[in-house]
């Protein structure tokens, strides 16, 4: 196992661009036949875990570049404030615009004043509305949880990945034992701990080529594929009594997805400027697609399932998301500069 001290990987932007297009695809109202085709469970349903992998990967590169060596470094005021601002500023801009826009189109018939401050605060904290709304609360948790994951991986290496896997599995067991609701489970980051740890490991280490490593990767992928196949196509999952929610993007599914993303970020050499731009703006595009699909389902119900609106949906979300990215980026950089010492 060798240290992997690479600089920012532009390949990561291309991967994020592919993932955000997959997110838009995943949320398009296809019919059930399309959703149950192999394309969804084997390529699209783990797009959010893919973003979690990339978050662990890129955050580790950032931490390593800054020379952090302790958890205290990663929990420094400037580090936390900078990370939070990069999430909160674009989301807040989106939230304010969405509140106004959804009232203009008639989705909300109650004015903001009548709606009430507490209701607005609740909407804000839960990610507001639209497909993938839980992503913002999850990423806020990521800021505070990730330094611990990073430290475990830095200290334990590959063994640390499996320590995090065991913690993730324990969370699944606890969820069942205490009867945690689907909503509570959805909004907590603990279901993504393993895939985040895999991303962090990919940024720090290059595993030595060996028959054992290849065999382990094959076995891991095989277990993930077996779980997906059994759950989606046979109606029976071997962990049905443990992993009962979000099975298509669950811990066992990540056994299939993690090695694929590991290979993509460490071996891939994809370069395509339009995709790199979309990758940089992926968070903005993610926010735009949430509002777009609320509008789509509300104002364009007669077109739900109409396949010709699928490519149009991608174009609209990507173009508006990139347009949103440019002014937001400068505003966020300005805020980070003023509120931190970096």
GIHUCOR-V442070 format. One record per backbone hydrogen bond with DSSP energy under -0.5 kcal/mol. CO is the residue of the C=O (numbers start at 1). NH is the residue of the N-H. Records with the same first field share a line. If there is no record, write none. Layout:
BEGIN
CO->NH, NH
END
This chain:
BEGIN
2->206
3->5
4->6
8->10
9->12, 13
10->13, 14
11->15
12->16
13->17
14->18
15->19
16->20
17->21
18->22
19->23
20->24
21->25
22->26
23->27
24->28
25->28
28->30
31->35
32->36
34->37
37->40, 41
38->42
39->43, 44
40->44, 45
44->47
46->50
47->51
48->52
49->53
50->54
51->55
52->56
53->57
54->58
55->59
56->60
57->61
58->62
59->63
60->64
61->65
62->66
63->68
64->67
70->74
71->75
73->76
76->80
77->81
78->82
79->83
80->84
81->85
82->86
83->87
84->87, 88
85->89
87->91
88->92
89->93
90->94
91->95
92->96
93->97
94->98
95->99
96->100
97->101
98->102
99->103
100->103, 104
101->105
102->107, 108
107->109
111->115
112->116
116->120
117->121
118->122
119->123
120->124
121->125
122->126
123->128
124->127
130->133
132->135
133->136, 137
134->138
135->139
136->140
137->141
138->142
139->143
140->144
141->144, 145
142->146
145->148, 149
146->150
147->151
148->152
149->153
150->154
151->155
152->156
153->157
156->159
157->160, 161
158->161, 162
159->163
160->164
161->165
162->166
163->167
164->168
165->169
166->170
167->171
168->172
169->173
170->174
171->175
172->176
173->177
174->178
175->180
176->179
181->185
182->186
183->187
185->188
188->191
189->192
190->193
192->196
193->197
194->198
195->199
196->200
197->201
198->202
199->203
200->204
201->204, 205
204->4
205->207
206->2
210->214
211->215
212->216
213->217
214->218
215->219
216->220
217->221
218->222
219->223
220->224
221->225
222->226
223->227
224->228
225->229
226->230
227->231
228->232
229->233, 234
230->234, 236
237->240
239->242, 243
242->244
246->249
247->250
250->254
251->255
252->255, 256
253->256, 257
254->258
256->260
257->261
258->262
259->263
260->264
261->265
262->266
263->267, 268
264->268
272->275, 276
273->277
274->278
275->279
276->280
277->281
279->282
281->285
282->286
283->287
284->288
285->289
286->290
287->291
288->292
289->293
290->294
291->295
292->296
293->297
294->298
295->299, 300
296->300
300->303
301->304
303->306
305->307
306->309
307->310, 311
308->312
309->313
310->314
311->315
312->316
313->317
314->318
315->319
316->320
317->321
318->322
319->323
320->324
321->325
322->326
323->327
324->328
325->329
326->330
327->331
328->332
329->333
330->334
331->335
332->336
333->337
334->338
335->339
336->340
END
